[in-house]
Amino acid sequence: MSPARRFLALDLGTARTRSLVLGGHAIADRPSAIRRRSSASGEADVVRPVRHGMVTDPGACLRLVRLAVQDTRIYDSRPLERVLAGVPVAASPSDRKMVRAAVAAVAGCEVALVEEPLAAAVGVGLDVLGSRPRLLLDVGAGIVEAVLLDGGVVTDAVALQLSATTGTGLTSYVLEGVVDMTAGLLRRLPAAARPAARERALVVTGGGAYQEQLLGRLRAALRMPVTAAPQPQHATVRGLMRLCLQPALASGPALSDR
């Protein structure tokens, strides 16, 4: 792949939006909330374009994407050739359409969507193309998704939307809900596949991976190793960029056109 090509990885999160351009030296990380002047009051209101990992305000999302793209121009000001953007597994076709439209309107180039837990797995170096199943839990500020990865695709998933988070992580009530849904996903595995999944451990990504109480409850409930990924909040955006750079993955089932 020619190093002259300009690719962008974009992770639109409920609380934070992260972007990374090919050849960039750092991940751009900004709050997803933006200020927009109200036509009625004339005062600036705080708008959250993304909730539960889904676009809820297309106009505000356009501005957020524009700011995220501008964040990367310090490294490379040439026009973009391709953008890989993350979406939750739980995103509906209309949710995906809104993300694609917002990004394409700003970037003016090809836009591909990748399911965020799959991108996160790639970002932390998991063997997503292997024939043995792998469990991953992606804990974001607006949505938590537990997925089963097998053969380069998400073969099963469960999700829990979050109405609010605290500075110390998930509340105790929500934490138990996350543990229960992850245990349920493990139970849905065929009995013959569970030993392999348990042996390979559960990897936790997203900012919630820093919550030791969550990790401890998962270990106790699942009775299997549970590890937090290094720099878990950056796993998705790093994985999106790796998908740009690895043709074997980027041309296969990893990309989502749903």
C-alpha positions as CSV (number, residue, x, y, z in Angstrom):
1,M,0.0,0.0,0.0
2,S,1.4,3.4,-0.9
3,P,2.3,5.5,2.1
4,A,1.0,8.6,0.1
5,R,-2.6,7.5,0.6
6,R,-4.6,9.4,3.3
7,F,-6.9,7.3,5.4
8,L,-8.8,8.3,8.5
9,A,-10.1,6.2,11.4
10,L,-13.0,7.7,13.2
11,D,-14.6,6.6,16.5
12,L,-17.8,8.6,17.3
13,G,-18.5,8.0,20.9
14,T,-21.2,9.1,23.3
15,A,-18.7,11.0,25.5
16,R,-15.6,11.2,23.4
17,T,-14.8,11.2,19.7
18,R,-11.4,10.0,18.6
19,S,-9.7,10.3,15.2
20,L,-6.5,9.1,13.7
21,V,-5.0,9.8,10.3
22,L,-2.5,7.5,8.6
23,G,0.9,8.8,9.4
24,G,-0.4,10.8,12.4
25,H,1.7,10.7,15.5
26,A,-1.1,10.9,18.1
27,I,-4.8,10.1,18.4
28,A,-7.0,13.2,18.4
29,D,-9.4,13.0,21.3
30,R,-12.2,15.5,21.9
31,P,-15.5,15.7,23.8
32,S,-18.4,14.6,21.7
33,A,-20.6,17.3,23.2
34,I,-20.5,20.5,21.2
35,R,-21.9,24.0,21.7
36,R,-24.6,25.3,19.3
37,R,-26.3,28.7,19.5
38,S,-30.0,28.4,20.0
39,S,-32.1,30.4,17.5
40,A,-34.8,31.0,20.1
41,S,-32.7,32.2,23.0
42,G,-29.6,33.3,21.3
43,E,-27.6,31.5,23.9
44,A,-25.2,28.6,23.3
45,D,-26.6,25.2,24.3
46,V,-24.6,22.0,24.8
47,V,-25.7,19.4,22.3
48,R,-24.8,15.7,22.3
49,P,-24.9,14.4,18.7
50,V,-24.3,10.8,19.7
51,R,-26.3,8.9,22.4
52,H,-25.9,5.2,23.2
53,G,-23.3,5.1,20.3
54,M,-26.0,6.2,17.8
55,V,-26.4,9.5,16.0
56,T,-29.4,11.4,17.4
57,D,-28.8,14.9,15.9
58,P,-27.5,14.7,12.3
59,G,-26.9,18.4,12.1
60,A,-24.8,18.5,15.2
61,C,-23.0,15.3,14.2
62,L,-21.9,17.0,10.9
63,R,-20.2,19.6,13.0
64,L,-18.6,17.0,15.3
65,V,-17.3,15.1,12.4
66,R,-15.9,18.3,10.8
67,L,-14.1,19.1,14.0
68,A,-12.7,15.6,14.3
69,V,-11.4,15.8,10.7
70,Q,-9.9,19.2,11.4
71,D,-8.0,17.7,14.4
72,T,-6.0,15.4,12.1
73,R,-5.1,18.1,9.5
74,I,-2.1,19.1,11.6
75,Y,-0.4,16.0,10.3
76,D,-1.7,15.9,6.7
77,S,-3.8,18.5,5.0
78,R,-4.4,16.6,1.7
79,P,-7.9,15.4,0.8
80,L,-9.0,12.1,2.4
81,E,-9.2,9.0,0.2
82,R,-11.1,6.8,2.7
83,V,-12.6,6.9,6.1
84,L,-13.3,3.9,8.4
85,A,-15.9,4.8,11.0
86,G,-17.0,2.6,13.9
87,V,-20.7,1.7,14.7
88,P,-22.1,-0.4,17.5
89,V,-23.2,-3.9,16.6
90,A,-26.6,-2.9,17.8
91,A,-26.9,0.0,15.3
92,S,-29.9,-0.3,13.0
93,P,-29.7,0.1,9.2
94,S,-31.0,3.7,9.7
95,D,-28.4,4.4,12.4
96,R,-25.6,3.2,10.0
97,K,-27.0,5.3,7.2
98,M,-26.9,8.4,9.3
99,V,-23.3,7.8,10.3
100,R,-22.2,7.1,6.7
101,A,-24.0,10.2,5.5
102,A,-22.6,12.5,8.1
103,V,-19.0,11.3,7.6
104,A,-19.3,11.3,3.8
105,A,-20.7,14.8,3.7
106,V,-17.6,16.1,5.5
107,A,-14.9,13.8,4.2
108,G,-16.0,13.8,0.6
109,C,-14.7,10.3,0.0
110,E,-15.5,6.6,0.4
111,V,-16.8,5.7,3.9
112,A,-16.8,2.2,5.3
113,L,-18.4,1.2,8.6
114,V,-16.9,-1.3,11.0
115,E,-18.6,-2.8,14.0
116,E,-16.8,-1.3,17.0
117,P,-16.2,-4.4,19.1
118,L,-14.5,-6.0,16.1
119,A,-12.4,-3.0,15.5
120,A,-11.5,-2.9,19.2
121,A,-10.4,-6.6,19.0
122,V,-8.2,-5.8,16.0
123,G,-6.9,-2.7,17.9
124,V,-5.6,-4.8,20.8
125,G,-4.1,-7.5,18.6
126,L,-6.5,-10.3,19.0
127,D,-6.5,-13.1,16.3
128,V,-10.0,-12.3,15.0
129,L,-9.5,-14.5,11.9
130,G,-8.9,-17.6,14.0
131,S,-11.2,-20.6,14.0
132,R,-11.6,-20.6,17.8
133,P,-14.3,-18.3,19.4
134,R,-13.2,-15.2,21.3
135,L,-15.2,-13.1,23.8
136,L,-14.8,-9.4,24.0
137,L,-16.7,-6.8,26.1
138,D,-16.6,-3.2,24.9
139,V,-17.7,-0.8,27.7
140,G,-18.4,2.7,26.4
141,A,-20.0,5.7,28.0
142,G,-23.4,5.2,26.2
143,I,-23.5,1.5,25.3
144,V,-21.9,-1.7,26.4
145,E,-21.6,-4.6,24.0
146,A,-20.5,-8.2,24.7
147,V,-19.6,-10.1,21.5
148,L,-18.5,-13.5,20.3
149,L,-15.9,-13.2,17.5
150,D,-15.3,-16.2,15.2
151,G,-13.7,-16.3,11.7
152,G,-13.4,-12.5,11.4
153,V,-17.0,-11.6,12.2
154,V,-19.3,-11.0,15.2
155,T,-21.3,-14.1,15.4
156,D,-23.3,-13.2,18.5
157,A,-23.8,-10.1,20.5
158,V,-25.7,-8.5,23.4
159,A,-26.0,-4.9,24.3
160,L,-27.0,-2.6,27.1
161,Q,-27.6,1.1,26.6
162,L,-26.6,3.4,29.4
163,S,-28.6,6.4,30.4
164,A,-25.8,7.8,32.5
165,T,-22.4,7.1,33.8
166,T,-20.4,8.5,36.7
167,G,-16.8,9.7,36.9
168,T,-16.0,6.4,38.7
169,G,-17.5,4.1,36.1
170,L,-20.7,2.1,35.9
171,T,-23.1,2.3,38.8
172,S,-23.5,-0.9,40.9
173,Y,-26.9,-1.6,39.3
174,V,-25.7,-1.2,35.8
175,L,-22.5,-3.2,36.6
176,E,-24.6,-6.2,37.6
177,G,-26.6,-5.9,34.4
178,V,-23.4,-5.9,32.3
179,V,-22.1,-9.0,34.2
180,D,-25.5,-10.8,33.7
181,M,-25.7,-10.1,30.0
182,T,-22.1,-11.2,29.5
183,A,-22.7,-14.4,31.4
184,G,-25.8,-15.0,29.3
185,L,-23.7,-14.7,26.1
186,L,-21.3,-17.2,27.4
187,R,-24.1,-19.6,28.2
188,R,-25.5,-19.3,24.6
189,L,-22.3,-20.8,23.3
190,P,-22.5,-24.5,22.3
191,A,-21.2,-26.6,25.2
192,A,-18.4,-27.9,23.1
193,A,-17.1,-24.3,22.3
194,R,-17.2,-23.0,25.9
195,P,-13.9,-24.5,27.1
196,A,-12.0,-22.8,24.3
197,A,-13.7,-19.5,24.9
198,R,-13.0,-19.7,28.6
199,E,-9.3,-20.6,28.0
200,R,-8.8,-17.6,25.7
201,A,-10.2,-15.2,28.3
202,L,-12.5,-12.3,28.1
203,V,-10.9,-9.1,26.9
204,V,-12.5,-5.8,28.0
205,T,-12.1,-2.6,26.0
206,G,-13.5,0.9,26.2
207,G,-13.1,3.4,29.0
208,G,-15.0,1.2,31.4
209,A,-12.2,-1.3,31.3
210,Y,-10.5,0.8,33.9
211,Q,-13.1,-0.1,36.5
212,E,-11.5,-2.8,38.7
213,Q,-14.9,-3.6,40.3
214,L,-16.3,-4.6,37.0
215,L,-13.3,-6.8,36.2
216,G,-13.5,-8.5,39.5
217,R,-17.3,-9.2,39.2
218,L,-16.8,-10.6,35.7
219,R,-14.0,-13.0,36.9
220,A,-16.2,-14.2,39.8
221,A,-19.4,-14.7,37.7
222,L,-17.8,-16.2,34.6
223,R,-15.1,-18.2,36.3
224,M,-12.6,-17.4,33.6
225,P,-9.7,-15.0,33.1
226,V,-10.7,-11.4,32.4
227,T,-8.2,-8.9,31.2
228,A,-8.4,-5.2,30.5
229,A,-6.8,-4.2,27.2
230,P,-3.9,-1.7,27.3
231,Q,-5.1,1.9,26.6
232,P,-8.6,0.4,26.3
233,Q,-10.3,3.7,25.4
234,H,-8.2,3.8,22.2
235,A,-8.7,0.2,21.1
236,T,-11.5,1.0,18.5
237,V,-9.7,3.8,16.7
238,R,-6.4,1.9,16.6
239,G,-8.3,-1.1,15.2
240,L,-9.9,1.0,12.5
241,M,-6.6,2.3,11.4
242,R,-5.1,-1.3,11.4
243,L,-8.0,-2.4,9.2
244,C,-7.0,0.4,6.8
245,L,-3.4,-1.0,6.7
246,Q,-4.2,-4.7,6.6
247,P,-5.8,-5.7,3.2
248,A,-6.6,-9.2,4.4
249,L,-8.9,-7.8,7.0
250,A,-10.1,-4.7,5.3
251,S,-11.3,-6.6,2.2
252,G,-12.9,-9.4,4.1
253,P,-16.0,-9.7,6.4
254,A,-14.7,-7.1,8.8
255,L,-16.4,-4.2,6.9
256,S,-20.1,-3.6,7.6
257,D,-22.3,-2.5,4.7
258,R,-25.6,-3.2,6.6
